[in-house]
Amino acid sequence: MSRAYVFPGQGAQTIGMGKALAEAYPAAKAVFDEVDAALGEKLSALIWEGDIAELTLTKNAQPALMATSIAALRALEAEGFGLDQASFVAGHSLGEYSALCAAGSLTLSDTARLLRIRGQAMQEAVPVGEGAMAALLGLDFETAIAVATEAAQGEVCQAANDNDPAQVVVSGHKAAVERAVEIAKARGAKRALLLPVSAPFHCALMQPAAHVMAEALAAVPIAKPALPVVVNVRAEAVTEPDRIMDLLVAQVTGSVRWRESVLWMETAGVTEFWEIGAGKALSGMIKRIAQGATTRAIGTPDDIAALKA
């Protein structure tokens, strides 16, 4: 039996996430303390008793979700469920940074600072109101690409997230994404709806943010990960530090190939996926992709207690 540890992306954030872990496990609390120190502010206070609108700001949500994931991993390690029990790590969008931190490729402090930079750069790449993202439900990836292509009409409209066999997210100029919603409905989508996001992630409009991340990543040491990282833009395992850096830059404007990544891991023998951090979104996607696989979401001391039992 082969296991993968997977790490959630933006949208999983909730006020209070990780607090019970920090109270129950000193190693988990140390994660939040180190992230606070790296950012020079009490992000933990925002996560645990702040305002959800402020936490949802991309510049806050990205380091906050990573901190919660790594805190959950440290708690798991304290109970004897370390990385030595996994064959691969992977993460959805910002979760890829959590995966790289988990595998020792990036230090925790560097990961927190990189995600703050990434969040701000993605937010600032496109003026508010000019971009949008929409979820197309009930269409396969090829059909979603055709919808995006037809909707573009000289603007940007791209398939940004291939989440599972029946959920693709498109991203780009607001008018083009709105056209994609209507075209998708006409092509038989079960649902097509605009998402409450602050910027059009994972499309060509994010190119300014990609330039920022190229500079930021070049200034940070990237080590060979302790185990292979299945990366979003390639949907395959990577271990070479130079390649990891290039693919993290490409990820800003590239598609999150989550469905293919899970299928790749399944083909490589993974039968069990542990979602480490906030929420259960990835577990739901994985069940729809790899129907023979088992999933487990681990984000609280109760989840760990159930695992031990």
Steps between C-alpha positions, in 0.01 A plus 500: 500500500643832392395833651513861382481805725307777323458863602197725434488830315316828533135485597549259791567779753283536811537708815642277773674251272802340663428648845414166663814348347715780645341451842549122493846476340800723581649413158187636331506822705866546406395509133263793555762677716762465226262623229407802716870577544578455130223744399562742786134494606255285696344313211397235756274755673326572169462126431358418843285799592508739205257603228430245226503771230851603605618139526363432151718774346743309281808642676370361833323182391806356326747504793216421745395183321861389464562558873193293588611216272853489640365521858279197426800318353711575811219363719486187284876461530473529878267198490731297277344572159791675334600548138671161508149354471427677171625436145408841354389847603284732290298816550228695322636836379639668815488150655800415283703735721370315807607173337849635427532630856382163635764322289776731623555666164413844643541613861184596687605866533588526130170333404301748709681798347470362146126447541453853635685632192304265271168602651573872467639462148199300382265754658678794335548341155147591387292800618199391710194446281691435176545126547280210607492123546211261448437134582360288219335189647413195294739568211822309434831678459507490119152651479592767757807596293276533192258717699784725621643531149162596355433748782836681471418712191834678519506512881655251745288200597682181602429172675674575830419202724428146379367394840319173433310326215203736533647825631717738301566863596558762231681828559559824312344835410162543671297540181664194342438287810137614505472392134652163596228449762227547238677285238555224758130497589414474130742207468329306777685598817303401810596831656726789405557775752734788574722440804548750787872556436699820508709437187511276189758242611688253278461681169712728280376812686719385792822556300603802715477275808708232325781757451483590871513132602796430268699765688380389844572131438844573355595658835399196709687168539303204368620160622435159348173382656505200734246330275364575151263796458224455242477847346191678369621613159655166400278249684805287576763463773799735510804500729757735337519840679556703179199339339289557811580873485415528129173312547396717796542804273306326220227407748396866545366521143463126430215257558466304824485147357360344815293224334802384300727528807275267700478256208879509470537411868239225468692353206818520713331277757346748747187355659461736795492881503531699823382861469701694755373837619173690475182356349418196289478645148783290357359180651176559312683558173722195550198274559359614165835445322643180651192310606694207644713719727432577864521854635544646846487868599724594793466851640407462869613304808176299467602394148836381637334319791273320251806407295676354805185306596 
